[in-house]
């Protein structure tokens, strides 16, 4: 039942998914998206993710 969110890295274009548990929710971050680090280029960005339907 893990909810996952898909992100596209604006730096390298890599598409990756993170589970909600691995993301830190910040009150002022909602309009920007989530501050996540790309596993490919290791650059952190504010990315508006989109939920992934699982199952
Ligand atoms: Zn990247």
mmCIF file of the protein (N, C-alpha, C, O) and its ligand, coordinates in Angstrom:
data_MODEL
# 
_entry.id   MODEL 
# 
loop_
_entity.id 
_entity.type 
_entity.pdbx_number_of_molecules 
1 polymer     1 
2 non-polymer 1 
# 
_entity_poly.entity_id                      1 
_entity_poly.type                           'polypeptide(L)' 
_entity_poly.nstd_linkage                   no 
_entity_poly.nstd_monomer                   no 
_entity_poly.pdbx_seq_one_letter_code       
;(UNK)(UNK)(UNK)(UNK)(UNK)(UNK)(UNK)(UNK)(UNK)(UNK)(UNK)(UNK)(UNK)(UNK)(UNK)(UNK)
(UNK)(UNK)(UNK)(UNK)(UNK)(UNK)(UNK)(UNK)(UNK)(UNK)(UNK)(UNK)(UNK)(UNK)(UNK)(UNK)
(UNK)(UNK)(UNK)(UNK)(UNK)(UNK)(UNK)(UNK)(UNK)(UNK)(UNK)(UNK)(UNK)(UNK)(UNK)(UNK)
(UNK)(UNK)(UNK)(UNK)(UNK)(UNK)(UNK)
;
_entity_poly.pdbx_seq_one_letter_code_can   XXXXXXXXXXXXXXXXXXXXXXXXXXXXXXXXXXXXXXXXXXXXXXXXXXXXXXX 
_entity_poly.pdbx_strand_id                 A 
# 
loop_
_entity_poly_seq.entity_id 
_entity_poly_seq.num 
_entity_poly_seq.mon_id 
_entity_poly_seq.hetero 
1 1  UNK n 
1 2  UNK n 
1 3  UNK n 
1 4  UNK n 
1 5  UNK n 
1 6  UNK n 
1 7  UNK n 
1 8  UNK n 
1 9  UNK n 
1 10 UNK n 
1 11 UNK n 
1 12 UNK n 
1 13 UNK n 
1 14 UNK n 
1 15 UNK n 
1 16 UNK n 
1 17 UNK n 
1 18 UNK n 
1 19 UNK n 
1 20 UNK n 
1 21 UNK n 
1 22 UNK n 
1 23 UNK n 
1 24 UNK n 
1 25 UNK n 
1 26 UNK n 
1 27 UNK n 
1 28 UNK n 
1 29 UNK n 
1 30 UNK n 
1 31 UNK n 
1 32 UNK n 
1 33 UNK n 
1 34 UNK n 
1 35 UNK n 
1 36 UNK n 
1 37 UNK n 
1 38 UNK n 
1 39 UNK n 
1 40 UNK n 
1 41 UNK n 
1 42 UNK n 
1 43 UNK n 
1 44 UNK n 
1 45 UNK n 
1 46 UNK n 
1 47 UNK n 
1 48 UNK n 
1 49 UNK n 
1 50 UNK n 
1 51 UNK n 
1 52 UNK n 
1 53 UNK n 
1 54 UNK n 
1 55 UNK n 
# 
loop_
_struct_asym.id 
_struct_asym.entity_id 
A 1 
B 2 
# 
loop_
_chem_comp.id 
_chem_comp.type 
_chem_comp.mon_nstd_flag 
UNK 'L-peptide linking' . 
ZN  non-polymer         . 
# 
_pdbx_entity_nonpoly.entity_id   2 
_pdbx_entity_nonpoly.name        ? 
_pdbx_entity_nonpoly.comp_id     ZN 
# 
_pdbx_nonpoly_scheme.asym_id         B 
_pdbx_nonpoly_scheme.entity_id       2 
_pdbx_nonpoly_scheme.mon_id          ZN 
_pdbx_nonpoly_scheme.ndb_seq_num     1 
_pdbx_nonpoly_scheme.pdb_seq_num     101 
_pdbx_nonpoly_scheme.auth_seq_num    101 
_pdbx_nonpoly_scheme.pdb_mon_id      ZN 
_pdbx_nonpoly_scheme.auth_mon_id     ZN 
_pdbx_nonpoly_scheme.pdb_strand_id   A 
_pdbx_nonpoly_scheme.pdb_ins_code    . 
# 
loop_
_atom_site.group_PDB 
_atom_site.id 
_atom_site.type_symbol 
_atom_site.label_atom_id 
_atom_site.label_alt_id 
_atom_site.label_comp_id 
_atom_site.label_asym_id 
_atom_site.label_entity_id 
_atom_site.label_seq_id 
_atom_site.pdbx_PDB_ins_code 
_atom_site.Cartn_x 
_atom_site.Cartn_y 
_atom_site.Cartn_z 
_atom_site.occupancy 
_atom_site.B_iso_or_equiv 
_atom_site.pdbx_formal_charge 
_atom_site.auth_seq_id 
_atom_site.auth_comp_id 
_atom_site.auth_asym_id 
_atom_site.auth_atom_id 
_atom_site.pdbx_PDB_model_num 
ATOM   1   N  N  . UNK A 1 1  ? 0.823  -1.214 0.000   1.00 0.00 ? 1   UNK A N  1 
ATOM   2   C  CA . UNK A 1 1  ? 0.000  0.000  0.000   1.00 0.00 ? 1   UNK A CA 1 
ATOM   3   C  C  . UNK A 1 1  ? 0.857  1.265  0.000   1.00 0.00 ? 1   UNK A C  1 
ATOM   4   O  O  . UNK A 1 1  ? 0.381  2.352  0.326   1.00 0.00 ? 1   UNK A O  1 
ATOM   5   N  N  . UNK A 1 2  ? 2.090  1.111  -0.359  1.00 0.00 ? 2   UNK A N  1 
ATOM   6   C  CA . UNK A 1 2  ? 2.969  2.277  -0.331  1.00 0.00 ? 2   UNK A CA 1 
ATOM   7   C  C  . UNK A 1 2  ? 2.619  3.229  -1.464  1.00 0.00 ? 2   UNK A C  1 
ATOM   8   O  O  . UNK A 1 2  ? 2.585  2.847  -2.634  1.00 0.00 ? 2   UNK A O  1 
ATOM   9   N  N  . UNK A 1 3  ? 2.365  4.454  -1.097  1.00 0.00 ? 3   UNK A N  1 
ATOM   10  C  CA . UNK A 1 3  ? 2.101  5.460  -2.128  1.00 0.00 ? 3   UNK A CA 1 
ATOM   11  C  C  . UNK A 1 3  ? 3.419  5.982  -2.651  1.00 0.00 ? 3   UNK A C  1 
ATOM   12  O  O  . UNK A 1 3  ? 4.336  6.291  -1.891  1.00 0.00 ? 3   UNK A O  1 
ATOM   13  N  N  . UNK A 1 4  ? 3.491  6.071  -3.940  1.00 0.00 ? 4   UNK A N  1 
ATOM   14  C  CA . UNK A 1 4  ? 4.733  6.538  -4.534  1.00 0.00 ? 4   UNK A CA 1 
ATOM   15  C  C  . UNK A 1 4  ? 4.461  7.745  -5.425  1.00 0.00 ? 4   UNK A C  1 
ATOM   16  O  O  . UNK A 1 4  ? 3.371  7.930  -5.966  1.00 0.00 ? 4   UNK A O  1 
ATOM   17  N  N  . UNK A 1 5  ? 5.493  8.540  -5.544  1.00 0.00 ? 5   UNK A N  1 
ATOM   18  C  CA . UNK A 1 5  ? 5.390  9.744  -6.356  1.00 0.00 ? 5   UNK A CA 1 
ATOM   19  C  C  . UNK A 1 5  ? 6.517  9.741  -7.372  1.00 0.00 ? 5   UNK A C  1 
ATOM   20  O  O  . UNK A 1 5  ? 7.650  9.371  -7.063  1.00 0.00 ? 5   UNK A O  1 
ATOM   21  N  N  . UNK A 1 6  ? 6.198  10.153 -8.570  1.00 0.00 ? 6   UNK A N  1 
ATOM   22  C  CA . UNK A 1 6  ? 7.187  10.162 -9.635  1.00 0.00 ? 6   UNK A CA 1 
ATOM   23  C  C  . UNK A 1 6  ? 7.695  11.579 -9.853  1.00 0.00 ? 6   UNK A C  1 
ATOM   24  O  O  . UNK A 1 6  ? 6.927  12.541 -9.864  1.00 0.00 ? 6   UNK A O  1 
ATOM   25  N  N  . UNK A 1 7  ? 8.976  11.683 -10.021 1.00 0.00 ? 7   UNK A N  1 
ATOM   26  C  CA . UNK A 1 7  ? 9.611  12.981 -10.232 1.00 0.00 ? 7   UNK A CA 1 
ATOM   27  C  C  . UNK A 1 7  ? 10.457 12.934 -11.491 1.00 0.00 ? 7   UNK A C  1 
ATOM   28  O  O  . UNK A 1 7  ? 11.007 11.893 -11.851 1.00 0.00 ? 7   UNK A O  1 
ATOM   29  N  N  . UNK A 1 8  ? 10.551 14.086 -12.158 1.00 0.00 ? 8   UNK A N  1 
ATOM   30  C  CA . UNK A 1 8  ? 11.466 14.195 -13.282 1.00 0.00 ? 8   UNK A CA 1 
ATOM   31  C  C  . UNK A 1 8  ? 12.518 15.234 -12.941 1.00 0.00 ? 8   UNK A C  1 
ATOM   32  O  O  . UNK A 1 8  ? 12.198 16.393 -12.677 1.00 0.00 ? 8   UNK A O  1 
ATOM   33  N  N  . UNK A 1 9  ? 13.747 14.821 -12.948 1.00 0.00 ? 9   UNK A N  1 
ATOM   34  C  CA . UNK A 1 9  ? 14.842 15.707 -12.573 1.00 0.00 ? 9   UNK A CA 1 
ATOM   35  C  C  . UNK A 1 9  ? 15.031 16.796 -13.618 1.00 0.00 ? 9   UNK A C  1 
ATOM   36  O  O  . UNK A 1 9  ? 15.245 16.488 -14.791 1.00 0.00 ? 9   UNK A O  1 
ATOM   37  N  N  . UNK A 1 10 ? 14.955 18.071 -13.218 1.00 0.00 ? 10  UNK A N  1 
ATOM   38  C  CA . UNK A 1 10 ? 15.136 19.163 -14.173 1.00 0.00 ? 10  UNK A CA 1 
ATOM   39  C  C  . UNK A 1 10 ? 16.593 19.336 -14.584 1.00 0.00 ? 10  UNK A C  1 
ATOM   40  O  O  . UNK A 1 10 ? 16.898 20.061 -15.531 1.00 0.00 ? 10  UNK A O  1 
ATOM   41  N  N  . UNK A 1 11 ? 17.477 18.674 -13.877 1.00 0.00 ? 11  UNK A N  1 
ATOM   42  C  CA . UNK A 1 11 ? 18.896 18.814 -14.175 1.00 0.00 ? 11  UNK A CA 1 
ATOM   43  C  C  . UNK A 1 11 ? 19.361 17.846 -15.262 1.00 0.00 ? 11  UNK A C  1 
ATOM   44  O  O  . UNK A 1 11 ? 20.049 18.232 -16.207 1.00 0.00 ? 11  UNK A O  1 
ATOM   45  N  N  . UNK A 1 12 ? 18.969 16.578 -15.107 1.00 0.00 ? 12  UNK A N  1 
ATOM   46  C  CA . UNK A 1 12 ? 19.453 15.567 -16.047 1.00 0.00 ? 12  UNK A CA 1 
ATOM   47  C  C  . UNK A 1 12 ? 18.327 14.852 -16.778 1.00 0.00 ? 12  UNK A C  1 
ATOM   48  O  O  . UNK A 1 12 ? 18.572 14.071 -17.698 1.00 0.00 ? 12  UNK A O  1 
ATOM   49  N  N  . UNK A 1 13 ? 17.085 15.121 -16.364 1.00 0.00 ? 13  UNK A N  1 
ATOM   50  C  CA . UNK A 1 13 ? 15.958 14.525 -17.060 1.00 0.00 ? 13  UNK A CA 1 
ATOM   51  C  C  . UNK A 1 13 ? 15.619 13.124 -16.597 1.00 0.00 ? 13  UNK A C  1 
ATOM   52  O  O  . UNK A 1 13 ? 14.722 12.481 -17.143 1.00 0.00 ? 13  UNK A O  1 
ATOM   53  N  N  . UNK A 1 14 ? 16.338 12.651 -15.589 1.00 0.00 ? 14  UNK A N  1 
ATOM   54  C  CA . UNK A 1 14 ? 16.063 11.325 -15.065 1.00 0.00 ? 14  UNK A CA 1 
ATOM   55  C  C  . UNK A 1 14 ? 14.687 11.279 -14.403 1.00 0.00 ? 14  UNK A C  1 
ATOM   56  O  O  . UNK A 1 14 ? 14.301 12.206 -13.690 1.00 0.00 ? 14  UNK A O  1 
ATOM   57  N  N  . UNK A 1 15 ? 13.960 10.205 -14.642 1.00 0.00 ? 15  UNK A N  1 
ATOM   58  C  CA . UNK A 1 15 ? 12.670 10.011 -13.995 1.00 0.00 ? 15  UNK A CA 1 
ATOM   59  C  C  . UNK A 1 15 ? 12.819 8.930  -12.935 1.00 0.00 ? 15  UNK A C  1 
ATOM   60  O  O  . UNK A 1 15 ? 13.282 7.821  -13.202 1.00 0.00 ? 15  UNK A O  1 
ATOM   61  N  N  . UNK A 1 16 ? 12.407 9.297  -11.711 1.00 0.00 ? 16  UNK A N  1 
ATOM   62  C  CA . UNK A 1 16 ? 12.561 8.347  -10.611 1.00 0.00 ? 16  UNK A CA 1 
ATOM   63  C  C  . UNK A 1 16 ? 11.351 8.433  -9.708  1.00 0.00 ? 16  UNK A C  1 
ATOM   64  O  O  . UNK A 1 16 ? 10.576 9.388  -9.755  1.00 0.00 ? 16  UNK A O  1 
ATOM   65  N  N  . UNK A 1 17 ? 11.212 7.414  -8.889  1.00 0.00 ? 17  UNK A N  1 
ATOM   66  C  CA . UNK A 1 17 ? 10.065 7.358  -7.988  1.00 0.00 ? 17  UNK A CA 1 
ATOM   67  C  C  . UNK A 1 17 ? 10.538 7.262  -6.551  1.00 0.00 ? 17  UNK A C  1 
ATOM   68  O  O  . UNK A 1 17 ? 11.550 6.632  -6.244  1.00 0.00 ? 17  UNK A O  1 
ATOM   69  N  N  . UNK A 1 18 ? 9.777  7.903  -5.684  1.00 0.00 ? 18  UNK A N  1 
ATOM   70  C  CA . UNK A 1 18 ? 10.063 7.821  -4.260  1.00 0.00 ? 18  UNK A CA 1 
ATOM   71  C  C  . UNK A 1 18 ? 8.778  7.470  -3.531  1.00 0.00 ? 18  UNK A C  1 
ATOM   72  O  O  . UNK A 1 18 ? 7.684  7.853  -3.944  1.00 0.00 ? 18  UNK A O  1 
ATOM   73  N  N  . UNK A 1 19 ? 8.931  6.739  -2.448  1.00 0.00 ? 19  UNK A N  1 
ATOM   74  C  CA . UNK A 1 19 ? 7.763  6.485  -1.611  1.00 0.00 ? 19  UNK A CA 1 
ATOM   75  C  C  . UNK A 1 19 ? 7.508  7.701  -0.742  1.00 0.00 ? 19  UNK A C  1 
ATOM   76  O  O  . UNK A 1 19 ? 8.425  8.469  -0.450  1.00 0.00 ? 19  UNK A O  1 
ATOM   77  N  N  . UNK A 1 20 ? 6.269  7.873  -0.332  1.00 0.00 ? 20  UNK A N  1 
ATOM   78  C  CA . UNK A 1 20 ? 5.903  9.039  0.458   1.00 0.00 ? 20  UNK A CA 1 
ATOM   79  C  C  . UNK A 1 20 ? 6.682  9.097  1.768   1.00 0.00 ? 20  UNK A C  1 
ATOM   80  O  O  . UNK A 1 20 ? 6.945  10.172 2.308   1.00 0.00 ? 20  UNK A O  1 
ATOM   81  N  N  . UNK A 1 21 ? 7.042  7.919  2.262   1.00 0.00 ? 21  UNK A N  1 
ATOM   82  C  CA . UNK A 1 21 ? 7.731  7.876  3.539   1.00 0.00 ? 21  UNK A CA 1 
ATOM   83  C  C  . UNK A 1 21 ? 9.132  8.462  3.457   1.00 0.00 ? 21  UNK A C  1 
ATOM   84  O  O  . UNK A 1 21 ? 9.687  8.910  4.461   1.00 0.00 ? 21  UNK A O  1 
ATOM   85  N  N  . UNK A 1 22 ? 9.691  8.456  2.275   1.00 0.00 ? 22  UNK A N  1 
ATOM   86  C  CA . UNK A 1 22 ? 11.066 8.936  2.147   1.00 0.00 ? 22  UNK A CA 1 
ATOM   87  C  C  . UNK A 1 22 ? 11.139 10.427 1.891   1.00 0.00 ? 22  UNK A C  1 
ATOM   88  O  O  . UNK A 1 22 ? 12.225 11.002 1.817   1.00 0.00 ? 22  UNK A O  1 
ATOM   89  N  N  . UNK A 1 23 ? 9.975  11.053 1.757   1.00 0.00 ? 23  UNK A N  1 
ATOM   90  C  CA . UNK A 1 23 ? 9.974  12.481 1.489   1.00 0.00 ? 23  UNK A CA 1 
ATOM   91  C  C  . UNK A 1 23 ? 9.647  13.269 2.750   1.00 0.00 ? 23  UNK A C  1 
ATOM   92  O  O  . UNK A 1 23 ? 8.787  12.878 3.540   1.00 0.00 ? 23  UNK A O  1 
ATOM   93  N  N  . UNK A 1 24 ? 10.324 14.347 2.919   1.00 0.00 ? 24  UNK A N  1 
ATOM   94  C  CA . UNK A 1 24 ? 10.055 15.212 4.051   1.00 0.00 ? 24  UNK A CA 1 
ATOM   95  C  C  . UNK A 1 24 ? 9.028  16.255 3.637   1.00 0.00 ? 24  UNK A C  1 
ATOM   96  O  O  . UNK A 1 24 ? 9.235  17.002 2.681   1.00 0.00 ? 24  UNK A O  1 
ATOM   97  N  N  . UNK A 1 25 ? 7.939  16.297 4.353   1.00 0.00 ? 25  UNK A N  1 
ATOM   98  C  CA . UNK A 1 25 ? 6.887  17.257 4.038   1.00 0.00 ? 25  UNK A CA 1 
ATOM   99  C  C  . UNK A 1 25 ? 7.131  18.542 4.817   1.00 0.00 ? 25  UNK A C  1 
ATOM   100 O  O  . UNK A 1 25 ? 7.236  18.533 6.044   1.00 0.00 ? 25  UNK A O  1 
ATOM   101 N  N  . UNK A 1 26 ? 7.216  19.622 4.097   1.00 0.00 ? 26  UNK A N  1 
ATOM   102 C  CA . UNK A 1 26 ? 7.440  20.917 4.743   1.00 0.00 ? 26  UNK A CA 1 
ATOM   103 C  C  . UNK A 1 26 ? 6.247  21.827 4.457   1.00 0.00 ? 26  UNK A C  1 
ATOM   104 O  O  . UNK A 1 26 ? 5.737  21.864 3.337   1.00 0.00 ? 26  UNK A O  1 
ATOM   105 N  N  . UNK A 1 27 ? 5.821  22.538 5.453   1.00 0.00 ? 27  UNK A N  1 
ATOM   106 C  CA . UNK A 1 27 ? 4.590  23.337 5.329   1.00 0.00 ? 27  UNK A CA 1 
ATOM   107 C  C  . UNK A 1 27 ? 4.602  24.318 4.168   1.00 0.00 ? 27  UNK A C  1 
ATOM   108 O  O  . UNK A 1 27 ? 3.572  24.538 3.531   1.00 0.00 ? 27  UNK A O  1 
ATOM   109 N  N  . UNK A 1 28 ? 5.734  24.897 3.892   1.00 0.00 ? 28  UNK A N  1 
ATOM   110 C  CA . UNK A 1 28 ? 5.786  25.913 2.857   1.00 0.00 ? 28  UNK A CA 1 
ATOM   111 C  C  . UNK A 1 28 ? 6.182  25.336 1.507   1.00 0.00 ? 28  UNK A C  1 
ATOM   112 O  O  . UNK A 1 28 ? 6.389  26.067 0.538   1.00 0.00 ? 28  UNK A O  1 
ATOM   113 N  N  . UNK A 1 29 ? 6.282  24.035 1.461   1.00 0.00 ? 29  UNK A N  1 
ATOM   114 C  CA . UNK A 1 29 ? 6.791  23.408 0.245   1.00 0.00 ? 29  UNK A CA 1 
ATOM   115 C  C  . UNK A 1 29 ? 5.691  23.001 -0.715  1.00 0.00 ? 29  UNK A C  1 
ATOM   116 O  O  . UNK A 1 29 ? 5.969  22.559 -1.829  1.00 0.00 ? 29  UNK A O  1 
ATOM   117 N  N  . UNK A 1 30 ? 4.456  23.146 -0.295  1.00 0.00 ? 30  UNK A N  1 
ATOM   118 C  CA . UNK A 1 30 ? 3.368  22.568 -1.075  1.00 0.00 ? 30  UNK A CA 1 
ATOM   119 C  C  . UNK A 1 30 ? 3.260  23.149 -2.477  1.00 0.00 ? 30  UNK A C  1 
ATOM   120 O  O  . UNK A 1 30 ? 3.000  22.423 -3.437  1.00 0.00 ? 30  UNK A O  1 
ATOM   121 N  N  . UNK A 1 31 ? 3.459  24.449 -2.594  1.00 0.00 ? 31  UNK A N  1 
ATOM   122 C  CA . UNK A 1 31 ? 3.319  25.056 -3.904  1.00 0.00 ? 31  UNK A CA 1 
ATOM   123 C  C  . UNK A 1 31 ? 4.515  24.769 -4.799  1.00 0.00 ? 31  UNK A C  1 
ATOM   124 O  O  . UNK A 1 31 ? 4.419  24.827 -6.025  1.00 0.00 ? 31  UNK A O  1 
ATOM   125 N  N  . UNK A 1 32 ? 5.643  24.458 -4.168  1.00 0.00 ? 32  UNK A N  1 
ATOM   126 C  CA . UNK A 1 32 ? 6.848  24.196 -4.953  1.00 0.00 ? 32  UNK A CA 1 
ATOM   127 C  C  . UNK A 1 32 ? 6.984  22.728 -5.321  1.00 0.00 ? 32  UNK A C  1 
ATOM   128 O  O  . UNK A 1 32 ? 7.646  22.378 -6.299  1.00 0.00 ? 32  UNK A O  1 
ATOM   129 N  N  . UNK A 1 33 ? 6.357  21.883 -4.535  1.00 0.00 ? 33  UNK A N  1 
ATOM   130 C  CA . UNK A 1 33 ? 6.541  20.459 -4.718  1.00 0.00 ? 33  UNK A CA 1 
ATOM   131 C  C  . UNK A 1 33 ? 7.336  19.886 -3.559  1.00 0.00 ? 33  UNK A C  1 
ATOM   132 O  O  . UNK A 1 33 ? 7.185  20.310 -2.413  1.00 0.00 ? 33  UNK A O  1 
ATOM   133 N  N  . UNK A 1 34 ? 8.163  18.939 -3.865  1.00 0.00 ? 34  UNK A N  1 
ATOM   134 C  CA . UNK A 1 34 ? 8.976  18.306 -2.834  1.00 0.00 ? 34  UNK A CA 1 
ATOM   135 C  C  . UNK A 1 34 ? 10.443 18.547 -3.128  1.00 0.00 ? 34  UNK A C  1 
ATOM   136 O  O  . UNK A 1 34 ? 10.872 18.585 -4.281  1.00 0.00 ? 34  UNK A O  1 
ATOM   137 N  N  . UNK A 1 35 ? 11.199 18.708 -2.054  1.00 0.00 ? 35  UNK A N  1 
ATOM   138 C  CA . UNK A 1 35 ? 12.637 18.873 -2.221  1.00 0.00 ? 35  UNK A CA 1 
ATOM   139 C  C  . UNK A 1 35 ? 13.275 17.493 -2.205  1.00 0.00 ? 35  UNK A C  1 
ATOM   140 O  O  . UNK A 1 35 ? 13.437 16.879 -1.150  1.00 0.00 ? 35  UNK A O  1 
ATOM   141 N  N  . UNK A 1 36 ? 13.625 17.026 -3.368  1.00 0.00 ? 36  UNK A N  1 
ATOM   142 C  CA . UNK A 1 36 ? 14.126 15.661 -3.496  1.00 0.00 ? 36  UNK A CA 1 
ATOM   143 C  C  . UNK A 1 36 ? 15.463 15.646 -4.230  1.00 0.00 ? 36  UNK A C  1 
ATOM   144 O  O  . UNK A 1 36 ? 15.785 16.542 -5.011  1.00 0.00 ? 36  UNK A O  1 
ATOM   145 N  N  . UNK A 1 37 ? 16.220 14.601 -3.951  1.00 0.00 ? 37  UNK A N  1 
ATOM   146 C  CA . UNK A 1 37 ? 17.522 14.463 -4.593  1.00 0.00 ? 37  UNK A CA 1 
ATOM   147 C  C  . UNK A 1 37 ? 17.463 13.394 -5.672  1.00 0.00 ? 37  UNK A C  1 
ATOM   148 O  O  . UNK A 1 37 ? 17.006 12.274 -5.444  1.00 0.00 ? 37  UNK A O  1 
ATOM   149 N  N  . UNK A 1 38 ? 17.927 13.762 -6.821  1.00 0.00 ? 38  UNK A N  1 
ATOM   150 C  CA . UNK A 1 38 ? 17.943 12.824 -7.933  1.00 0.00 ? 38  UNK A CA 1 
ATOM   151 C  C  . UNK A 1 38 ? 18.982 11.740 -7.675  1.00 0.00 ? 38  UNK A C  1 
ATOM   152 O  O  . UNK A 1 38 ? 20.132 12.050 -7.365  1.00 0.00 ? 38  UNK A O  1 
ATOM   153 N  N  . UNK A 1 39 ? 18.591 10.473 -7.800  1.00 0.00 ? 39  UNK A N  1 
ATOM   154 C  CA . UNK A 1 39 ? 19.531 9.383  -7.550  1.00 0.00 ? 39  UNK A CA 1 
ATOM   155 C  C  . UNK A 1 39 ? 20.584 9.254  -8.634  1.00 0.00 ? 39  UNK A C  1 
ATOM   156 O  O  . UNK A 1 39 ? 21.589 8.569  -8.442  1.00 0.00 ? 39  UNK A O  1 
ATOM   157 N  N  . UNK A 1 40 ? 20.373 9.895  -9.754  1.00 0.00 ? 40  UNK A N  1 
ATOM   158 C  CA . UNK A 1 40 ? 21.312 9.763  -10.864 1.00 0.00 ? 40  UNK A CA 1 
ATOM   159 C  C  . UNK A 1 40 ? 22.414 10.814 -10.818 1.00 0.00 ? 40  UNK A C  1 
ATOM   160 O  O  . UNK A 1 40 ? 23.594 10.484 -10.943 1.00 0.00 ? 40  UNK A O  1 
ATOM   161 N  N  . UNK A 1 41 ? 22.034 12.081 -10.639 1.00 0.00 ? 41  UNK A N  1 
ATOM   162 C  CA . UNK A 1 41 ? 23.022 13.151 -10.671 1.00 0.00 ? 41  UNK A CA 1 
ATOM   163 C  C  . UNK A 1 41 ? 23.276 13.729 -9.283  1.00 0.00 ? 41  UNK A C  1 
ATOM   164 O  O  . UNK A 1 41 ? 24.154 14.574 -9.108  1.00 0.00 ? 41  UNK A O  1 
ATOM   165 N  N  . UNK A 1 42 ? 22.499 13.267 -8.289  1.00 0.00 ? 42  UNK A N  1 
ATOM   166 C  CA . UNK A 1 42 ? 22.698 13.667 -6.899  1.00 0.00 ? 42  UNK A CA 1 
ATOM   167 C  C  . UNK A 1 42 ? 22.476 15.156 -6.671  1.00 0.00 ? 42  UNK A C  1 
ATOM   168 O  O  . UNK A 1 42 ? 22.976 15.722 -5.699  1.00 0.00 ? 42  UNK A O  1 
ATOM   169 N  N  . UNK A 1 43 ? 21.731 15.784 -7.563  1.00 0.00 ? 43  UNK A N  1 
ATOM   170 C  CA . UNK A 1 43 ? 21.386 17.191 -7.396  1.00 0.00 ? 43  UNK A CA 1 
ATOM   171 C  C  . UNK A 1 43 ? 19.991 17.292 -6.774  1.00 0.00 ? 43  UNK A C  1 
ATOM   172 O  O  . UNK A 1 43 ? 19.053 16.636 -7.226  1.00 0.00 ? 43  UNK A O  1 
ATOM   173 N  N  . UNK A 1 44 ? 19.868 18.108 -5.749  1.00 0.00 ? 44  UNK A N  1 
ATOM   174 C  CA . UNK A 1 44 ? 18.572 18.296 -5.110  1.00 0.00 ? 44  UNK A CA 1 
ATOM   175 C  C  . UNK A 1 44 ? 17.818 19.437 -5.778  1.00 0.00 ? 44  UNK A C  1 
ATOM   176 O  O  . UNK A 1 44 ? 18.389 20.485 -6.080  1.00 0.00 ? 44  UNK A O  1 
ATOM   177 N  N  . UNK A 1 45 ? 16.536 19.219 -6.002  1.00 0.00 ? 45  UNK A N  1 
ATOM   178 C  CA . UNK A 1 45 ? 15.709 20.228 -6.653  1.00 0.00 ? 45  UNK A CA 1 
ATOM   179 C  C  . UNK A 1 45 ? 14.317 20.226 -6.048  1.00 0.00 ? 45  UNK A C  1 
ATOM   180 O  O  . UNK A 1 45 ? 13.868 19.239 -5.464  1.00 0.00 ? 45  UNK A O  1 
ATOM   181 N  N  . UNK A 1 46 ? 13.646 21.362 -6.206  1.00 0.00 ? 46  UNK A N  1 
ATOM   182 C  CA . UNK A 1 46 ? 12.223 21.395 -5.908  1.00 0.00 ? 46  UNK A CA 1 
ATOM   183 C  C  . UNK A 1 46 ? 11.486 20.861 -7.125  1.00 0.00 ? 46  UNK A C  1 
ATOM   184 O  O  . UNK A 1 46 ? 11.554 21.439 -8.210  1.00 0.00 ? 46  UNK A O  1 
ATOM   185 N  N  . UNK A 1 47 ? 10.789 19.764 -6.937  1.00 0.00 ? 47  UNK A N  1 
ATOM   186 C  CA . UNK A 1 47 ? 10.103 19.126 -8.051  1.00 0.00 ? 47  UNK A CA 1 
ATOM   187 C  C  . UNK A 1 47 ? 8.651  18.858 -7.674  1.00 0.00 ? 47  UNK A C  1 
ATOM   188 O  O  . UNK A 1 47 ? 8.346  18.330 -6.605  1.00 0.00 ? 47  UNK A O  1 
ATOM   189 N  N  . UNK A 1 48 ? 7.778  19.237 -8.585  1.00 0.00 ? 48  UNK A N  1 
ATOM   190 C  CA . UNK A 1 48 ? 6.374  18.917 -8.401  1.00 0.00 ? 48  UNK A CA 1 
ATOM   191 C  C  . UNK A 1 48 ? 6.154  17.501 -8.906  1.00 0.00 ? 48  UNK A C  1 
ATOM   192 O  O  . UNK A 1 48 ? 6.133  17.256 -10.113 1.00 0.00 ? 48  UNK A O  1 
ATOM   193 N  N  . UNK A 1 49 ? 5.990  16.573 -7.975  1.00 0.00 ? 49  UNK A N  1 
ATOM   194 C  CA . UNK A 1 49 ? 5.832  15.180 -8.371  1.00 0.00 ? 49  UNK A CA 1 
ATOM   195 C  C  . UNK A 1 49 ? 4.406  14.840 -8.731  1.00 0.00 ? 49  UNK A C  1 
ATOM   196 O  O  . UNK A 1 49 ? 3.471  15.571 -8.408  1.00 0.00 ? 49  UNK A O  1 
ATOM   197 N  N  . UNK A 1 50 ? 4.261  13.735 -9.392  1.00 0.00 ? 50  UNK A N  1 
ATOM   198 C  CA . UNK A 1 50 ? 2.919  13.262 -9.682  1.00 0.00 ? 50  UNK A CA 1 
ATOM   199 C  C  . UNK A 1 50 ? 2.755  11.853 -9.125  1.00 0.00 ? 50  UNK A C  1 
ATOM   200 O  O  . UNK A 1 50 ? 3.653  11.019 -9.242  1.00 0.00 ? 50  UNK A O  1 
ATOM   201 N  N  . UNK A 1 51 ? 1.599  11.596 -8.519  1.00 0.00 ? 51  UNK A N  1 
ATOM   202 C  CA . UNK A 1 51 ? 1.383  10.304 -7.875  1.00 0.00 ? 51  UNK A CA 1 
ATOM   203 C  C  . UNK A 1 51 ? 1.358  9.168  -8.878  1.00 0.00 ? 51  UNK A C  1 
ATOM   204 O  O  . UNK A 1 51 ? 0.871  9.307  -10.000 1.00 0.00 ? 51  UNK A O  1 
ATOM   205 N  N  . UNK A 1 52 ? 1.891  8.053  -8.447  1.00 0.00 ? 52  UNK A N  1 
ATOM   206 C  CA . UNK A 1 52 ? 1.952  6.872  -9.292  1.00 0.00 ? 52  UNK A CA 1 
ATOM   207 C  C  . UNK A 1 52 ? 0.895  5.878  -8.814  1.00 0.00 ? 52  UNK A C  1 
ATOM   208 O  O  . UNK A 1 52 ? 0.848  5.511  -7.640  1.00 0.00 ? 52  UNK A O  1 
ATOM   209 N  N  . UNK A 1 53 ? 0.071  5.464  -9.731  1.00 0.00 ? 53  UNK A N  1 
ATOM   210 C  CA . UNK A 1 53 ? -0.937 4.465  -9.392  1.00 0.00 ? 53  UNK A CA 1 
ATOM   211 C  C  . UNK A 1 53 ? -0.295 3.088  -9.386  1.00 0.00 ? 53  UNK A C  1 
ATOM   212 O  O  . UNK A 1 53 ? 0.238  2.633  -10.398 1.00 0.00 ? 53  UNK A O  1 
ATOM   213 N  N  . UNK A 1 54 ? -0.350 2.443  -8.258  1.00 0.00 ? 54  UNK A N  1 
ATOM   214 C  CA . UNK A 1 54 ? 0.261  1.129  -8.141  1.00 0.00 ? 54  UNK A CA 1 
ATOM   215 C  C  . UNK A 1 54 ? -0.793 0.038  -8.131  1.00 0.00 ? 54  UNK A C  1 
ATOM   216 O  O  . UNK A 1 54 ? -1.922 0.248  -7.687  1.00 0.00 ? 54  UNK A O  1 
ATOM   217 N  N  . UNK A 1 55 ? -0.419 -1.101 -8.616  1.00 0.00 ? 55  UNK A N  1 
ATOM   218 C  CA . UNK A 1 55 ? -1.339 -2.223 -8.618  1.00 0.00 ? 55  UNK A CA 1 
ATOM   219 C  C  . UNK A 1 55 ? -2.026 -2.215 -9.952  1.00 0.00 ? 55  UNK A C  1 
ATOM   220 O  O  . UNK A 1 55 ? -2.868 -3.074 -10.217 1.00 0.00 ? 55  UNK A O  1 
HETATM 221 ZN ZN . ZN  B 2 .  ? 19.223 14.286 -12.095 1.00 0.00 ? 101 ZN  A ZN 1 
# 
